[in-house]
Structures are given as C-alpha cells and as structure tokens.
Amino acid sequence: MLYPEVRTLYKYYPPKENRIETILKGNLYFSDPRKFNDPFDSKLKIVENSNPLYYMKIFIEENEIDIGKNTVEDVMKMMSDGKGELKKSILEKYRRTVKFFSKLMDKYGVVSFTTDPANTLMWAHYTVNYTGFCVGYKRDGILSSDAFCFPVAYSRYYPSIQLYDFLQNRNIMNYRFGTKNLEWAYENEWRLVGQRTGIESGYSMEISEIIFGLNTRSEIIERLKKIRNSEMNIIFRKIVQSKSEYKFDLKKVE
C-alpha cells in the first residue's frame, strides 16, 4: 500500500437525512464527476504519435504477431500500400477503442475524501453553515487499494497520457480522475473510484471517528453516536475555534 503514513481518510457531509442514512447503513455514494462544481474535473488529454511505426508496434503487440527477425520497419514496408492507408486504418481503429473506453469511464463514480478534518474552507463549503459533520474512515479494505483509491495531484495543465499507455490500460483511472486544477489544492483530496454511480454497499468501511461542526444539531449528534458498538471504537470530536489563530481545533466529546 502506497502512502502508509495516511491512516485515516475523512469525508465532509451536509446534515441531510439521506447522507445520515447512508452512513448508518455503512454505504457509500459514488458521484458522477461530470456533475461536480468544477467543469474541468476528469479532463484527460490523449496524445497521439505522428510516427506510423508507433501504431504498427501497437498493432503487432496487441495481436501477438510473430515477426521473426524482421523489424517493425520491415513489416511496415511489407504491409504498406505506399499511400499511408495502413497507418490511417490502424489509427482509426485505436481512436474507436479510445472513444469506447472513454464512454465506459463516463459511467464511473467517485467518492471524495481528504486528509484534513479541520479545514476551515471545507467546513464552510460542504457542511451547510457548519451544521454537518465529518467522518473519518480507517484506511484499510478498499481504501487501501492503490488501483482504486489514490491522492489527487494538482496541476495547471490537463493530465496527458500516450495512446499506447491508454490502450494498455496503464493508470487510466489515476490519470483521468486523479488530477485537478491547482486552485483546488487546499482540499488535499483523495478519491475512491467505482465502476458506477449511486449508492453502493458491501465495502465494510470502518469508521474511526466522527467530528461534529460548530452548529450540528443535537438530534443529529445523538443519531450518529448510535453507530458506536462493541466492535467499533469510534472517537467523537467537534471543531472549536482557536483562541489565537484563524483555525479550528478538535475537541473530544463523550
């Protein structure tokens, strides 16, 4: 597991009934990133190579063609009609493949987490005037899978991937869903990617702590405290304003 020092991932929640029920039932909601409030989310630039030998190499490897002692250049000459039609047909085939997989990934869903449970901006943006809460999930099970759960990289530019790497399925999800505009870096986001959107169960997510906001209603606090049982050692805390800095401190509550 990469980043073993990250032991807990946090998720901010508004005080909505459906979100509370999702947590009480141990489910997760995978959102469609195309509907996020960032129009650049999940943009991916696929780089095409202008060298026809590049595509012939892909074609040979994909179809497991034994070319013996011949080079890729030799095969290209033997199969070429001199008009570039071979390159065009192979390239068009791979473009259709890219289009197919891109549409397939459009159906994927994302659960957003963070490593910071006391982020002032995230409390303001995601908890409806601090009436929501933040749940800490132990990083094991699906959250320990480097293929499906990873930290977001922040950049000024779209992530790009070579066509060959795309076709070989090399880190496609990480490239597409794991890069965001640099302006979002304050969120310290991690993402869990699933193959569809909506509510999913069966992930056995272990809650390690729940943090309440400045204005979380008492009835919500009591409902969430019912999650605690003999098998789960959940710590309950709340954010409090620092007495000397523009920040939140975390205070344990019983």
C-alpha positions in Angstrom: 0.0 0.0 0.0 1.4 3.4 -1.0 1.3 6.3 1.5 1.2 4.1 4.6 1.5 7.2 6.8 -2.0 8.1 5.8 -4.1 6.0 8.2 -7.4 7.9 8.0 -9.4 9.5 5.2 -12.1 12.0 6.0 -15.3 12.9 4.3 -17.4 16.0 5.0 -21.2 15.6 5.0 -24.1 18.1 5.0 -26.9 17.4 7.6 -29.1 15.7 5.1 -31.3 12.7 6.0 -30.1 10.6 3.1 -26.5 11.1 3.9 -27.1 10.2 7.6 -28.9 7.0 6.5 -26.1 6.1 4.1 -23.6 6.3 7.0 -25.8 4.4 9.4 -26.2 1.6 6.8 -22.5 1.5 6.1 -22.9 2.5 2.4 -21.1 4.9 0.1 -22.5 7.3 -2.5 -20.4 7.4 -5.7 -21.0 10.7 -7.5 -20.7 11.5 -11.2 -17.7 13.8 -11.6 -19.2 15.3 -14.7 -21.7 17.0 -12.3 -19.2 18.4 -9.9 -18.8 22.1 -9.5 -15.6 22.0 -11.4 -16.1 21.9 -15.2 -12.5 20.8 -15.7 -12.9 17.7 -13.5 -11.8 14.4 -15.1 -10.3 16.0 -18.2 -7.8 13.8 -19.9 -5.6 14.6 -22.9 -4.7 11.5 -25.0 -1.5 12.1 -27.0 -1.3 10.6 -30.5 2.1 9.9 -32.1 2.6 11.1 -35.6 5.1 8.2 -36.4 3.3 5.4 -38.2 5.8 2.9 -36.8 4.4 3.7 -33.4 1.0 2.4 -34.3 2.4 -0.6 -36.2 4.3 -1.6 -33.0 1.0 -1.4 -31.0 -0.8 -3.4 -33.7 1.9 -6.2 -33.6 2.0 -6.4 -29.8 -1.8 -6.3 -29.4 -2.3 -9.1 -32.0 0.8 -11.1 -30.8 2.2 -11.2 -34.3 5.4 -13.1 -34.6 7.6 -11.1 -37.0 10.7 -13.3 -36.5 13.9 -11.5 -37.3 12.1 -8.7 -39.1 11.9 -5.2 -37.7 8.8 -3.2 -37.3 10.0 -1.1 -40.2 10.3 -4.2 -42.4 6.7 -5.2 -41.5 5.5 -1.7 -42.2 7.1 -1.8 -45.7 5.6 -5.2 -46.5 2.1 -4.2 -45.5 2.1 -0.7 -46.7 0.5 0.4 -50.0 2.6 3.5 -50.2 -0.4 5.8 -49.6 -0.5 5.7 -45.8 -3.7 3.8 -45.8 -2.4 1.2 -43.3 -1.5 3.8 -40.8 -4.9 5.5 -41.2 -6.8 2.3 -40.7 -4.8 1.2 -37.7 -5.1 4.7 -36.1 -8.8 4.9 -36.7 -9.2 1.5 -35.0 -7.4 2.8 -31.9 -9.4 6.0 -31.9 -12.6 4.0 -31.8 -11.1 2.0 -28.9 -10.3 5.2 -27.0 -13.8 6.5 -27.7 -15.3 3.3 -26.4 -13.3 3.2 -23.1 -13.9 7.0 -22.6 -17.7 6.4 -22.8 -17.3 3.5 -20.4 -15.4 5.6 -17.9 -18.1 8.2 -18.1 -20.2 5.8 -16.1 -17.7 5.6 -13.3 -18.4 7.3 -9.9 -16.2 9.0 -7.4 -16.2 9.3 -3.6 -14.1 12.3 -2.4 -12.1 12.2 0.8 -9.5 14.4 2.4 -6.7 14.0 4.9 -7.6 17.2 6.7 -10.6 17.1 9.1 -10.2 20.7 10.3 -10.1 22.5 7.0 -11.9 25.8 7.5 -12.9 26.2 3.8 -14.1 22.6 3.5 -16.3 23.0 6.6 -17.7 26.2 5.1 -18.3 24.7 1.6 -19.6 21.2 2.4 -21.4 21.2 5.8 -24.1 23.9 5.3 -23.0 26.6 7.8 -21.2 24.1 10.0 -24.4 22.1 10.7 -23.0 19.0 9.1 -20.2 16.6 10.2 -17.0 14.9 9.1 -16.5 11.2 9.2 -13.0 9.6 9.5 -12.6 6.2 7.8 -9.8 3.8 8.6 -7.7 3.3 5.5 -8.0 -0.4 5.0 -10.1 -2.7 2.8 -11.0 -0.9 -0.5 -9.4 2.4 0.8 -6.0 0.6 0.9 -6.3 -0.3 -2.8 -3.8 1.8 -4.8 -5.6 1.0 -8.0 -9.0 2.4 -6.9 -8.1 4.8 -4.1 -5.4 7.4 -4.6 -4.4 11.0 -3.8 -5.3 13.8 -6.2 -2.4 15.6 -8.0 -2.9 19.3 -8.6 -1.7 21.0 -11.8 -2.1 23.9 -14.1 -2.4 21.6 -17.1 -4.7 18.7 -18.1 -3.1 15.3 -17.5 -1.9 13.6 -20.7 -1.4 10.0 -21.5 0.2 8.4 -24.5 -2.2 6.5 -26.7 -0.2 3.3 -26.2 -0.4 3.6 -22.4 -4.1 4.2 -22.7 -4.6 1.1 -24.8 -2.5 -0.9 -22.4 -4.8 0.3 -19.5 -1.9 1.8 -17.6 -3.1 4.0 -14.8 -6.1 5.3 -16.8 -8.3 5.9 -13.8 -5.5 7.7 -12.0 -4.8 9.9 -15.0 -8.5 10.7 -15.6 -9.8 11.0 -12.1 -6.7 11.8 -10.1 -5.7 15.2 -11.4 -7.4 18.6 -10.7 -6.9 22.3 -11.2 -4.1 23.7 -8.9 -6.7 26.0 -7.3 -8.3 23.1 -5.5 -5.1 22.0 -3.8 -6.3 23.3 -0.4 -8.7 20.3 -0.3 -5.9 17.7 -0.1 -8.3 15.3 -1.8 -8.2 11.6 -2.2 -10.6 9.7 -4.4 -12.2 6.3 -4.4 -13.3 5.3 -7.9 -16.1 2.8 -8.6 -17.5 1.4 -11.8 -20.9 3.1 -11.5 -22.6 6.0 -9.7 -25.1 5.9 -6.9 -25.3 4.2 -3.5 -23.1 1.1 -3.1 -22.9 -1.3 -0.2 -20.6 -4.1 0.9 -17.4 -2.1 1.3 -17.1 -2.7 5.0 -15.8 0.7 5.7 -14.6 1.0 9.3 -15.4 4.4 10.9 -12.7 5.5 13.3 -14.1 8.9 14.2 -16.9 11.4 13.7 -16.4 15.1 14.0 -19.3 17.5 14.6 -19.5 21.1 13.3 -19.9 24.3 15.2 -23.7 24.2 14.7 -24.5 20.5 14.3 -28.0 19.9 15.8 -28.1 17.7 19.0 -30.5 15.2 17.4 -28.0 14.5 14.6 -25.2 14.1 17.1 -27.3 11.6 19.1 -28.2 9.6 15.9 -24.6 9.3 14.8 -23.5 8.3 18.3 -25.7 5.2 17.9 -23.1 3.9 15.3 -20.8 3.0 18.2 -21.0 -0.6 19.3 -18.7 -3.2 20.8 -16.9 -3.8 17.6 -16.2 -0.2 16.7 -14.1 2.1 18.8 -15.3 5.4 17.3 -13.9 8.6 18.7 -16.3 11.6 18.7 -14.9 15.1 18.4 -16.1 18.5 17.4 -14.5 21.6 15.9 -13.9 24.6 18.1 -12.5 28.0 17.2 -8.9 28.5 18.2 -8.4 31.2 20.7 -5.4 32.7 19.0 -5.4 31.7 15.3 -7.7 31.6 12.3 -8.2 27.8 12.5 -10.2 25.1 14.0 -9.1 22.8 16.9 -10.6 19.4 17.6 -12.1 18.7 21.0 -13.1 15.3 22.1 -16.7 14.8 23.2 -18.3 11.9 25.0 
